[in-house]
Amino acid sequence: MPKPTFTKFVGGIVALTISLAIADPVSDRITVTVRGQGPDVLLIPGLASSSAVWDATATGLEGRCRLHIVQVAGFAGSLPRANAQGPVLQPTVDAIDAYIITNRLKMPKVIGHSLGGLMGLVLAVQHPEDVSSLLIVDSLPFFGVLFGANAAGGVAPQAAAMRDRILTETQEAYAHGETEFVRALVKSPEGRQQAAKWAITSDKSVVARALYEDMTTDMRPKLREIKIPVTILYAWDAAARISQAACDGLYRQNYAPLSNKTFVRIDGSFHFIMLDRPELFATQADLFLK
């Protein structure tokens, strides 16, 4: 996970379960766990996160949905495989597209958190036939705005410096930094402990390169191409160094080009809404799927 200078990230699925771990048939960028029966729903976790971040969500939805829960190779103790070198974001989106095609999923609904939300946007732009609707959880179309950048070029030097620091620091230093930074991402003590474990056990080279791509990918010019319904769920907390109004404005301004969008602010939460406010998140996921 990144270590930005701001505090609090923008403040900050009952039938018999079928659970199968399936390596992507075309690429070794992802592993997908399938749970439940019903309409297809794809869930993508964020940077340095585990597919287990969706456990509570999956428990609530698997009785009426067939959930395809993605694990990005190299995150949360999973082997890096093809992500051991080179780009991460685009190849992972390509792997998700290949999974959808190979398994003949019919325009699944997609839920993505953080980097997973950005991947959802890229998927919707590049493969509109893959997605029927999109739920973005606390993610902006251009992460760089949080660093004061107006375009990808403006944040590239800082992103490169952060990438290179993670690549060159010791595993001990990386683990310490992630443990401290996760305090700004998760309010719940139990959730904080989980997220820290996922981050520490992530391959730091995969994290570093994915972070650079996350920071320097600007999807705002492409948002007009997305015609499906998009729900943007975002967090705010009183401990954040940003007012409610400013937080609202940040999301509305950056997602302005989207033609079919709904904004939902979740108060009393940091970045990991599904861990900090699980009941509210479950309600919003249910509304999205309906």
Secondary structure as the mmCIF struct_conf table of DSSP 4:
data_model
#
loop_
_struct_conf.conf_type_id
_struct_conf.id
_struct_conf.beg_label_comp_id
_struct_conf.beg_label_asym_id
_struct_conf.beg_label_seq_id
_struct_conf.end_label_comp_id
_struct_conf.end_label_asym_id
_struct_conf.end_label_seq_id
BEND BEND1 THR A 5 LYS A 8
TURN_TY1_P TURN_TY1_P1 PHE A 9 GLY A 11
HELX_LH_PP_P HELX_LH_PP_P1 ALA A 15 ILE A 18
STRN STRN1 LEU A 20 ALA A 23
BEND BEND2 PRO A 25 VAL A 26
BEND BEND3 ASP A 28 ARG A 29
STRN STRN2 ILE A 30 ARG A 35
BEND BEND4 GLY A 36 PRO A 39
STRN STRN3 ASP A 40 ILE A 44
TURN_TY1_P TURN_TY1_P2 LEU A 47 ALA A 48
HELX_RH_3T_P HELX_RH_3T_P1 SER A 51 TRP A 54
HELX_RH_AL_P HELX_RH_AL_P1 ASP A 55 LEU A 61
TURN_TY1_P TURN_TY1_P3 GLU A 62 ARG A 64
STRN STRN4 ARG A 66 VAL A 72
TURN_TY1_P TURN_TY1_P4 ALA A 73 GLY A 74
BEND BEND5 PHE A 75 PHE A 75
TURN_TY1_P TURN_TY1_P5 ALA A 76 GLY A 77
HELX_RH_3T_P HELX_RH_3T_P2 ARG A 81 ALA A 84
BEND BEND6 GLN A 85 GLY A 86
HELX_RH_AL_P HELX_RH_AL_P2 LEU A 89 THR A 102
TURN_TY1_P TURN_TY1_P6 ASN A 103 ARG A 104
BEND BEND7 MET A 107 MET A 107
STRN STRN5 LYS A 109 HIS A 113
TURN_TY1_P TURN_TY1_P7 SER A 114 SER A 114
HELX_RH_AL_P HELX_RH_AL_P3 LEU A 115 GLN A 126
HELX_RH_3T_P HELX_RH_3T_P3 PRO A 128 ASP A 130
BEND BEND8 SER A 132 SER A 132
STRN STRN6 SER A 133 VAL A 137
BEND BEND9 ASP A 138 ASP A 138
BEND BEND10 PRO A 141 PRO A 141
HELX_RH_3T_P HELX_RH_3T_P4 PHE A 143 PHE A 147
TURN_TY1_P TURN_TY1_P8 GLY A 148 GLY A 148
BEND BEND11 ASN A 150 ALA A 151
HELX_RH_AL_P HELX_RH_AL_P4 ALA A 152 THR A 168
BEND BEND12 GLU A 169 GLU A 169
HELX_RH_AL_P HELX_RH_AL_P5 GLN A 171 PHE A 181
HELX_RH_3T_P HELX_RH_3T_P5 VAL A 182 ALA A 184
TURN_TY1_P TURN_TY1_P9 LEU A 185 LEU A 185
BEND BEND13 SER A 188 SER A 188
HELX_RH_AL_P HELX_RH_AL_P6 PRO A 189 ILE A 200
TURN_TY1_P TURN_TY1_P10 THR A 201 THR A 201
BEND BEND14 SER A 202 SER A 202
HELX_RH_AL_P HELX_RH_AL_P7 LYS A 204 THR A 216
HELX_RH_3T_P HELX_RH_3T_P6 ARG A 220 GLU A 225
BEND BEND15 ILE A 228 ILE A 228
STRN STRN7 VAL A 230 TRP A 236
TURN_TY1_P TURN_TY1_P11 ALA A 238 ALA A 239
BEND BEND16 ALA A 240 ILE A 242
HELX_RH_AL_P HELX_RH_AL_P8 GLN A 244 ASN A 254
TURN_TY1_P TURN_TY1_P12 TYR A 255 PRO A 257
BEND BEND17 SER A 259 ASN A 260
STRN STRN8 LYS A 261 ASP A 267
BEND BEND18 GLY A 268 GLY A 268
BEND BEND19 HIS A 271 HIS A 271
HELX_RH_AL_P HELX_RH_AL_P9 ILE A 273 ASP A 276
BEND BEND20 ARG A 277 ARG A 277
HELX_RH_AL_P HELX_RH_AL_P10 PRO A 278 LEU A 289
#
